[in-house]
């Protein structure tokens, strides 16, 4: 959202990032963003009702279940590269341009940094083709998500560089 708000300000479509964020949230809440996405899908040859009925078009993995941390604690860090490579190893990404992508596998519903991981709150949900693949993905996720220690929030925008700053 921060990047989108900056783009609206830079494009002189809004006066401030606060104004831009308000406009962006309105578009998400009133469904206009989803309608625009649906038009793009249809324009690229996809189904016209994709937004309303995406479950009818997206393949599902055979195994869909949560993975939990081995200990209770605050999620203090995530190795996002390792998480991405875990998806690639499942077939959900490419190592080389000719690799096929299995769109049914991967992760969703991630725990957020600063939240407590315990027996009620999973680290994520894994979508896998087999129990063996699920086990490998669970091991990779548990290794990539640090539970315990201190969590120090990072700013949403680390640094702003504008034309007037150069």
MODELLER restraints for C-alpha pairs under 7 A, 6 or more apart:
rsr = mdl.restraints
at = mdl.atoms
rsr.add(forms.Gaussian(group=physical.xy_distance, feature=features.Distance(at['CA:1:A'], at['CA:21:A']), mean=6.92, stdev=0.5))
rsr.add(forms.Gaussian(group=physical.xy_distance, feature=features.Distance(at['CA:5:A'], at['CA:17:A']), mean=5.22, stdev=0.5))
rsr.add(forms.Gaussian(group=physical.xy_distance, feature=features.Distance(at['CA:5:A'], at['CA:20:A']), mean=4.96, stdev=0.5))
rsr.add(forms.Gaussian(group=physical.xy_distance, feature=features.Distance(at['CA:5:A'], at['CA:21:A']), mean=5.55, stdev=0.5))
rsr.add(forms.Gaussian(group=physical.xy_distance, feature=features.Distance(at['CA:6:A'], at['CA:17:A']), mean=6.11, stdev=0.5))
rsr.add(forms.Gaussian(group=physical.xy_distance, feature=features.Distance(at['CA:8:A'], at['CA:14:A']), mean=5.74, stdev=0.5))
rsr.add(forms.Gaussian(group=physical.xy_distance, feature=features.Distance(at['CA:8:A'], at['CA:20:A']), mean=6.29, stdev=0.5))
rsr.add(forms.Gaussian(group=physical.xy_distance, feature=features.Distance(at['CA:9:A'], at['CA:15:A']), mean=5.94, stdev=0.5))
rsr.add(forms.Gaussian(group=physical.xy_distance, feature=features.Distance(at['CA:9:A'], at['CA:16:A']), mean=6.05, stdev=0.5))
rsr.add(forms.Gaussian(group=physical.xy_distance, feature=features.Distance(at['CA:9:A'], at['CA:17:A']), mean=6.37, stdev=0.5))
rsr.add(forms.Gaussian(group=physical.xy_distance, feature=features.Distance(at['CA:14:A'], at['CA:20:A']), mean=5.69, stdev=0.5))
rsr.add(forms.Gaussian(group=physical.xy_distance, feature=features.Distance(at['CA:27:A'], at['CA:33:A']), mean=5.39, stdev=0.5))
rsr.add(forms.Gaussian(group=physical.xy_distance, feature=features.Distance(at['CA:34:A'], at['CA:51:A']), mean=6.83, stdev=0.5))
rsr.add(forms.Gaussian(group=physical.xy_distance, feature=features.Distance(at['CA:38:A'], at['CA:48:A']), mean=6.72, stdev=0.5))
rsr.add(forms.Gaussian(group=physical.xy_distance, feature=features.Distance(at['CA:38:A'], at['CA:50:A']), mean=6.38, stdev=0.5))
rsr.add(forms.Gaussian(group=physical.xy_distance, feature=features.Distance(at['CA:38:A'], at['CA:51:A']), mean=5.62, stdev=0.5))
rsr.add(forms.Gaussian(group=physical.xy_distance, feature=features.Distance(at['CA:41:A'], at['CA:47:A']), mean=6.92, stdev=0.5))
rsr.add(forms.Gaussian(group=physical.xy_distance, feature=features.Distance(at['CA:42:A'], at['CA:48:A']), mean=4.89, stdev=0.5))
rsr.add(forms.Gaussian(group=physical.xy_distance, feature=features.Distance(at['CA:59:A'], at['CA:104:A']), mean=5.43, stdev=0.5))
rsr.add(forms.Gaussian(group=physical.xy_distance, feature=features.Distance(at['CA:60:A'], at['CA:104:A']), mean=5.06, stdev=0.5))
rsr.add(forms.Gaussian(group=physical.xy_distance, feature=features.Distance(at['CA:61:A'], at['CA:104:A']), mean=5.03, stdev=0.5))
rsr.add(forms.Gaussian(group=physical.xy_distance, feature=features.Distance(at['CA:61:A'], at['CA:105:A']), mean=5.94, stdev=0.5))
rsr.add(forms.Gaussian(group=physical.xy_distance, feature=features.Distance(at['CA:61:A'], at['CA:127:A']), mean=5.50, stdev=0.5))
rsr.add(forms.Gaussian(group=physical.xy_distance, feature=features.Distance(at['CA:61:A'], at['CA:128:A']), mean=5.46, stdev=0.5))
rsr.add(forms.Gaussian(group=physical.xy_distance, feature=features.Distance(at['CA:61:A'], at['CA:129:A']), mean=5.45, stdev=0.5))
rsr.add(forms.Gaussian(group=physical.xy_distance, feature=features.Distance(at['CA:62:A'], at['CA:128:A']), mean=6.34, stdev=0.5))
rsr.add(forms.Gaussian(group=physical.xy_distance, feature=features.Distance(at['CA:62:A'], at['CA:129:A']), mean=5.19, stdev=0.5))
rsr.add(forms.Gaussian(group=physical.xy_distance, feature=features.Distance(at['CA:62:A'], at['CA:130:A']), mean=6.74, stdev=0.5))
rsr.add(forms.Gaussian(group=physical.xy_distance, feature=features.Distance(at['CA:63:A'], at['CA:127:A']), mean=5.76, stdev=0.5))
rsr.add(forms.Gaussian(group=physical.xy_distance, feature=features.Distance(at['CA:63:A'], at['CA:128:A']), mean=5.05, stdev=0.5))
rsr.add(forms.Gaussian(group=physical.xy_distance, feature=features.Distance(at['CA:63:A'], at['CA:129:A']), mean=5.95, stdev=0.5))
rsr.add(forms.Gaussian(group=physical.xy_distance, feature=features.Distance(at['CA:63:A'], at['CA:130:A']), mean=6.20, stdev=0.5))
rsr.add(forms.Gaussian(group=physical.xy_distance, feature=features.Distance(at['CA:63:A'], at['CA:131:A']), mean=6.89, stdev=0.5))
rsr.add(forms.Gaussian(group=physical.xy_distance, feature=features.Distance(at['CA:64:A'], at['CA:125:A']), mean=6.81, stdev=0.5))
rsr.add(forms.Gaussian(group=physical.xy_distance, feature=features.Distance(at['CA:64:A'], at['CA:126:A']), mean=5.67, stdev=0.5))
rsr.add(forms.Gaussian(group=physical.xy_distance, feature=features.Distance(at['CA:64:A'], at['CA:127:A']), mean=4.54, stdev=0.5))
rsr.add(forms.Gaussian(group=physical.xy_distance, feature=features.Distance(at['CA:64:A'], at['CA:128:A']), mean=6.42, stdev=0.5))
rsr.add(forms.Gaussian(group=physical.xy_distance, feature=features.Distance(at['CA:65:A'], at['CA:125:A']), mean=5.45, stdev=0.5))
rsr.add(forms.Gaussian(group=physical.xy_distance, feature=features.Distance(at['CA:65:A'], at['CA:126:A']), mean=5.63, stdev=0.5))
rsr.add(forms.Gaussian(group=physical.xy_distance, feature=features.Distance(at['CA:65:A'], at['CA:127:A']), mean=6.91, stdev=0.5))
rsr.add(forms.Gaussian(group=physical.xy_distance, feature=features.Distance(at['CA:66:A'], at['CA:122:A']), mean=5.90, stdev=0.5))
rsr.add(forms.Gaussian(group=physical.xy_distance, feature=features.Distance(at['CA:66:A'], at['CA:124:A']), mean=5.74, stdev=0.5))
rsr.add(forms.Gaussian(group=physical.xy_distance, feature=features.Distance(at['CA:66:A'], at['CA:125:A']), mean=4.03, stdev=0.5))
rsr.add(forms.Gaussian(group=physical.xy_distance, feature=features.Distance(at['CA:66:A'], at['CA:126:A']), mean=5.92, stdev=0.5))
rsr.add(forms.Gaussian(group=physical.xy_distance, feature=features.Distance(at['CA:67:A'], at['CA:122:A']), mean=5.52, stdev=0.5))
rsr.add(forms.Gaussian(group=physical.xy_distance, feature=features.Distance(at['CA:67:A'], at['CA:123:A']), mean=5.81, stdev=0.5))
rsr.add(forms.Gaussian(group=physical.xy_distance, feature=features.Distance(at['CA:67:A'], at['CA:124:A']), mean=5.80, stdev=0.5))
rsr.add(forms.Gaussian(group=physical.xy_distance, feature=features.Distance(at['CA:67:A'], at['CA:125:A']), mean=6.04, stdev=0.5))
rsr.add(forms.Gaussian(group=physical.xy_distance, feature=features.Distance(at['CA:67:A'], at['CA:126:A']), mean=6.89, stdev=0.5))
rsr.add(forms.Gaussian(group=physical.xy_distance, feature=features.Distance(at['CA:67:A'], at['CA:138:A']), mean=6.04, stdev=0.5))
rsr.add(forms.Gaussian(group=physical.xy_distance, feature=features.Distance(at['CA:68:A'], at['CA:119:A']), mean=6.60, stdev=0.5))
rsr.add(forms.Gaussian(group=physical.xy_distance, feature=features.Distance(at['CA:68:A'], at['CA:122:A']), mean=4.47, stdev=0.5))
rsr.add(forms.Gaussian(group=physical.xy_distance, feature=features.Distance(at['CA:68:A'], at['CA:123:A']), mean=5.39, stdev=0.5))
rsr.add(forms.Gaussian(group=physical.xy_distance, feature=features.Distance(at['CA:69:A'], at['CA:117:A']), mean=6.37, stdev=0.5))
rsr.add(forms.Gaussian(group=physical.xy_distance, feature=features.Distance(at['CA:69:A'], at['CA:118:A']), mean=6.59, stdev=0.5))
rsr.add(forms.Gaussian(group=physical.xy_distance, feature=features.Distance(at['CA:69:A'], at['CA:122:A']), mean=6.93, stdev=0.5))
rsr.add(forms.Gaussian(group=physical.xy_distance, feature=features.Distance(at['CA:69:A'], at['CA:123:A']), mean=6.38, stdev=0.5))
rsr.add(forms.Gaussian(group=physical.xy_distance, feature=features.Distance(at['CA:69:A'], at['CA:142:A']), mean=6.25, stdev=0.5))
rsr.add(forms.Gaussian(group=physical.xy_distance, feature=features.Distance(at['CA:71:A'], at['CA:118:A']), mean=6.79, stdev=0.5))
rsr.add(forms.Gaussian(group=physical.xy_distance, feature=features.Distance(at['CA:72:A'], at['CA:117:A']), mean=5.46, stdev=0.5))
rsr.add(forms.Gaussian(group=physical.xy_distance, feature=features.Distance(at['CA:72:A'], at['CA:118:A']), mean=4.60, stdev=0.5))
rsr.add(forms.Gaussian(group=physical.xy_distance, feature=features.Distance(at['CA:73:A'], at['CA:116:A']), mean=5.33, stdev=0.5))
rsr.add(forms.Gaussian(group=physical.xy_distance, feature=features.Distance(at['CA:73:A'], at['CA:117:A']), mean=5.50, stdev=0.5))
rsr.add(forms.Gaussian(group=physical.xy_distance, feature=features.Distance(at['CA:73:A'], at['CA:118:A']), mean=6.85, stdev=0.5))
rsr.add(forms.Gaussian(group=physical.xy_distance, feature=features.Distance(at['CA:73:A'], at['CA:147:A']), mean=5.35, stdev=0.5))
rsr.add(forms.Gaussian(group=physical.xy_distance, feature=features.Distance(at['CA:73:A'], at['CA:148:A']), mean=4.80, stdev=0.5))
rsr.add(forms.Gaussian(group=physical.xy_distance, feature=features.Distance(at['CA:74:A'], at['CA:114:A']), mean=5.67, stdev=0.5))
rsr.add(forms.Gaussian(group=physical.xy_distance, feature=features.Distance(at['CA:74:A'], at['CA:115:A']), mean=5.53, stdev=0.5))
rsr.add(forms.Gaussian(group=physical.xy_distance, feature=features.Distance(at['CA:74:A'], at['CA:116:A']), mean=4.32, stdev=0.5))
rsr.add(forms.Gaussian(group=physical.xy_distance, feature=features.Distance(at['CA:74:A'], at['CA:117:A']), mean=6.09, stdev=0.5))
rsr.add(forms.Gaussian(group=physical.xy_distance, feature=features.Distance(at['CA:74:A'], at['CA:147:A']), mean=5.45, stdev=0.5))
rsr.add(forms.Gaussian(group=physical.xy_distance, feature=features.Distance(at['CA:74:A'], at['CA:148:A']), mean=5.12, stdev=0.5))
rsr.add(forms.Gaussian(group=physical.xy_distance, feature=features.Distance(at['CA:75:A'], at['CA:113:A']), mean=5.16, stdev=0.5))
rsr.add(forms.Gaussian(group=physical.xy_distance, feature=features.Distance(at['CA:75:A'], at['CA:114:A']), mean=5.25, stdev=0.5))
rsr.add(forms.Gaussian(group=physical.xy_distance, feature=features.Distance(at['CA:75:A'], at['CA:115:A']), mean=5.73, stdev=0.5))
rsr.add(forms.Gaussian(group=physical.xy_distance, feature=features.Distance(at['CA:75:A'], at['CA:116:A']), mean=6.12, stdev=0.5))
rsr.add(forms.Gaussian(group=physical.xy_distance, feature=features.Distance(at['CA:75:A'], at['CA:117:A']), mean=6.52, stdev=0.5))
rsr.add(forms.Gaussian(group=physical.xy_distance, feature=features.Distance(at['CA:75:A'], at['CA:145:A']), mean=7.00, stdev=0.5))
rsr.add(forms.Gaussian(group=physical.xy_distance, feature=features.Distance(at['CA:75:A'], at['CA:146:A']), mean=5.79, stdev=0.5))
rsr.add(forms.Gaussian(group=physical.xy_distance, feature=features.Distance(at['CA:75:A'], at['CA:147:A']), mean=4.48, stdev=0.5))
rsr.add(forms.Gaussian(group=physical.xy_distance, feature=features.Distance(at['CA:75:A'], at['CA:148:A']), mean=6.20, stdev=0.5))
rsr.add(forms.Gaussian(group=physical.xy_distance, feature=features.Distance(at['CA:76:A'], at['CA:113:A']), mean=5.85, stdev=0.5))
rsr.add(forms.Gaussian(group=physical.xy_distance, feature=features.Distance(at['CA:76:A'], at['CA:114:A']), mean=6.01, stdev=0.5))
rsr.add(forms.Gaussian(group=physical.xy_distance, feature=features.Distance(at['CA:76:A'], at['CA:146:A']), mean=5.72, stdev=0.5))
rsr.add(forms.Gaussian(group=physical.xy_distance, feature=features.Distance(at['CA:76:A'], at['CA:147:A']), mean=5.94, stdev=0.5))
rsr.add(forms.Gaussian(group=physical.xy_distance, feature=features.Distance(at['CA:76:A'], at['CA:148:A']), mean=6.25, stdev=0.5))
rsr.add(forms.Gaussian(group=physical.xy_distance, feature=features.Distance(at['CA:76:A'], at['CA:149:A']), mean=6.26, stdev=0.5))
rsr.add(forms.Gaussian(group=physical.xy_distance, feature=features.Distance(at['CA:76:A'], at['CA:150:A']), mean=5.94, stdev=0.5))
rsr.add(forms.Gaussian(group=physical.xy_distance, feature=features.Distance(at['CA:76:A'], at['CA:151:A']), mean=4.39, stdev=0.5))
rsr.add(forms.Gaussian(group=physical.xy_distance, feature=features.Distance(at['CA:77:A'], at['CA:113:A']), mean=6.55, stdev=0.5))
rsr.add(forms.Gaussian(group=physical.xy_distance, feature=features.Distance(at['CA:77:A'], at['CA:145:A']), mean=6.02, stdev=0.5))
rsr.add(forms.Gaussian(group=physical.xy_distance, feature=features.Distance(at['CA:77:A'], at['CA:146:A']), mean=5.08, stdev=0.5))
rsr.add(forms.Gaussian(group=physical.xy_distance, feature=features.Distance(at['CA:78:A'], at['CA:144:A']), mean=5.68, stdev=0.5))
rsr.add(forms.Gaussian(group=physical.xy_distance, feature=features.Distance(at['CA:78:A'], at['CA:145:A']), mean=4.53, stdev=0.5))
rsr.add(forms.Gaussian(group=physical.xy_distance, feature=features.Distance(at['CA:78:A'], at['CA:146:A']), mean=6.12, stdev=0.5))
rsr.add(forms.Gaussian(group=physical.xy_distance, feature=features.Distance(at['CA:79:A'], at['CA:144:A']), mean=4.92, stdev=0.5))
rsr.add(forms.Gaussian(group=physical.xy_distance, feature=features.Distance(at['CA:79:A'], at['CA:145:A']), mean=6.42, stdev=0.5))
rsr.add(forms.Gaussian(group=physical.xy_distance, feature=features.Distance(at['CA:82:A'], at['CA:144:A']), mean=5.96, stdev=0.5))
rsr.add(forms.Gaussian(group=physical.xy_distance, feature=features.Distance(at['CA:83:A'], at['CA:141:A']), mean=6.31, stdev=0.5))
rsr.add(forms.Gaussian(group=physical.xy_distance, feature=features.Distance(at['CA:83:A'], at['CA:144:A']), mean=6.28, stdev=0.5))
rsr.add(forms.Gaussian(group=physical.xy_distance, feature=features.Distance(at['CA:86:A'], at['CA:137:A']), mean=6.14, stdev=0.5))
rsr.add(forms.Gaussian(group=physical.xy_distance, feature=features.Distance(at['CA:86:A'], at['CA:140:A']), mean=6.26, stdev=0.5))
rsr.add(forms.Gaussian(group=physical.xy_distance, feature=features.Distance(at['CA:87:A'], at['CA:93:A']), mean=6.31, stdev=0.5))
rsr.add(forms.Gaussian(group=physical.xy_distance, feature=features.Distance(at['CA:87:A'], at['CA:106:A']), mean=5.37, stdev=0.5))
rsr.add(forms.Gaussian(group=physical.xy_distance, feature=features.Distance(at['CA:88:A'], at['CA:94:A']), mean=6.09, stdev=0.5))
rsr.add(forms.Gaussian(group=physical.xy_distance, feature=features.Distance(at['CA:90:A'], at['CA:105:A']), mean=6.66, stdev=0.5))
rsr.add(forms.Gaussian(group=physical.xy_distance, feature=features.Distance(at['CA:90:A'], at['CA:133:A']), mean=6.81, stdev=0.5))
rsr.add(forms.Gaussian(group=physical.xy_distance, feature=features.Distance(at['CA:91:A'], at['CA:101:A']), mean=5.82, stdev=0.5))
rsr.add(forms.Gaussian(group=physical.xy_distance, feature=features.Distance(at['CA:91:A'], at['CA:102:A']), mean=5.36, stdev=0.5))
rsr.add(forms.Gaussian(group=physical.xy_distance, feature=features.Distance(at['CA:92:A'], at['CA:101:A']), mean=5.24, stdev=0.5))
rsr.add(forms.Gaussian(group=physical.xy_distance, feature=features.Distance(at['CA:92:A'], at['CA:102:A']), mean=4.91, stdev=0.5))
rsr.add(forms.Gaussian(group=physical.xy_distance, feature=features.Distance(at['CA:92:A'], at['CA:103:A']), mean=5.86, stdev=0.5))
rsr.add(forms.Gaussian(group=physical.xy_distance, feature=features.Distance(at['CA:92:A'], at['CA:105:A']), mean=5.64, stdev=0.5))
rsr.add(forms.Gaussian(group=physical.xy_distance, feature=features.Distance(at['CA:92:A'], at['CA:106:A']), mean=6.15, stdev=0.5))
rsr.add(forms.Gaussian(group=physical.xy_distance, feature=features.Distance(at['CA:93:A'], at['CA:101:A']), mean=5.52, stdev=0.5))
rsr.add(forms.Gaussian(group=physical.xy_distance, feature=features.Distance(at['CA:94:A'], at['CA:100:A']), mean=6.97, stdev=0.5))
rsr.add(forms.Gaussian(group=physical.xy_distance, feature=features.Distance(at['CA:94:A'], at['CA:101:A']), mean=6.55, stdev=0.5))
rsr.add(forms.Gaussian(group=physical.xy_distance, feature=features.Distance(at['CA:104:A'], at['CA:127:A']), mean=6.86, stdev=0.5))
rsr.add(forms.Gaussian(group=physical.xy_distance, feature=features.Distance(at['CA:105:A'], at['CA:127:A']), mean=4.79, stdev=0.5))
rsr.add(forms.Gaussian(group=physical.xy_distance, feature=features.Distance(at['CA:105:A'], at['CA:128:A']), mean=5.13, stdev=0.5))
rsr.add(forms.Gaussian(group=physical.xy_distance, feature=features.Distance(at['CA:105:A'], at['CA:129:A']), mean=6.96, stdev=0.5))
rsr.add(forms.Gaussian(group=physical.xy_distance, feature=features.Distance(at['CA:106:A'], at['CA:126:A']), mean=5.98, stdev=0.5))
rsr.add(forms.Gaussian(group=physical.xy_distance, feature=features.Distance(at['CA:106:A'], at['CA:127:A']), mean=5.15, stdev=0.5))
rsr.add(forms.Gaussian(group=physical.xy_distance, feature=features.Distance(at['CA:106:A'], at['CA:128:A']), mean=6.82, stdev=0.5))
rsr.add(forms.Gaussian(group=physical.xy_distance, feature=features.Distance(at['CA:107:A'], at['CA:124:A']), mean=6.44, stdev=0.5))
rsr.add(forms.Gaussian(group=physical.xy_distance, feature=features.Distance(at['CA:107:A'], at['CA:125:A']), mean=5.52, stdev=0.5))
rsr.add(forms.Gaussian(group=physical.xy_distance, feature=features.Distance(at['CA:107:A'], at['CA:126:A']), mean=4.68, stdev=0.5))
rsr.add(forms.Gaussian(group=physical.xy_distance, feature=features.Distance(at['CA:107:A'], at['CA:127:A']), mean=5.97, stdev=0.5))
rsr.add(forms.Gaussian(group=physical.xy_distance, feature=features.Distance(at['CA:108:A'], at['CA:124:A']), mean=5.85, stdev=0.5))
rsr.add(forms.Gaussian(group=physical.xy_distance, feature=features.Distance(at['CA:108:A'], at['CA:125:A']), mean=5.27, stdev=0.5))
rsr.add(forms.Gaussian(group=physical.xy_distance, feature=features.Distance(at['CA:108:A'], at['CA:126:A']), mean=6.78, stdev=0.5))
rsr.add(forms.Gaussian(group=physical.xy_distance, feature=features.Distance(at['CA:109:A'], at['CA:124:A']), mean=5.18, stdev=0.5))
rsr.add(forms.Gaussian(group=physical.xy_distance, feature=features.Distance(at['CA:109:A'], at['CA:125:A']), mean=5.88, stdev=0.5))
rsr.add(forms.Gaussian(group=physical.xy_distance, feature=features.Distance(at['CA:110:A'], at['CA:123:A']), mean=5.73, stdev=0.5))
rsr.add(forms.Gaussian(group=physical.xy_distance, feature=features.Distance(at['CA:110:A'], at['CA:124:A']), mean=4.26, stdev=0.5))
rsr.add(forms.Gaussian(group=physical.xy_distance, feature=features.Distance(at['CA:111:A'], at['CA:122:A']), mean=6.79, stdev=0.5))
rsr.add(forms.Gaussian(group=physical.xy_distance, feature=features.Distance(at['CA:111:A'], at['CA:123:A']), mean=5.03, stdev=0.5))
rsr.add(forms.Gaussian(group=physical.xy_distance, feature=features.Distance(at['CA:111:A'], at['CA:124:A']), mean=6.09, stdev=0.5))
rsr.add(forms.Gaussian(group=physical.xy_distance, feature=features.Distance(at['CA:114:A'], at['CA:151:A']), mean=5.85, stdev=0.5))
rsr.add(forms.Gaussian(group=physical.xy_distance, feature=features.Distance(at['CA:117:A'], at['CA:123:A']), mean=6.60, stdev=0.5))
rsr.add(forms.Gaussian(group=physical.xy_distance, feature=features.Distance(at['CA:126:A'], at['CA:134:A']), mean=6.68, stdev=0.5))
rsr.add(forms.Gaussian(group=physical.xy_distance, feature=features.Distance(at['CA:128:A'], at['CA:134:A']), mean=5.30, stdev=0.5))
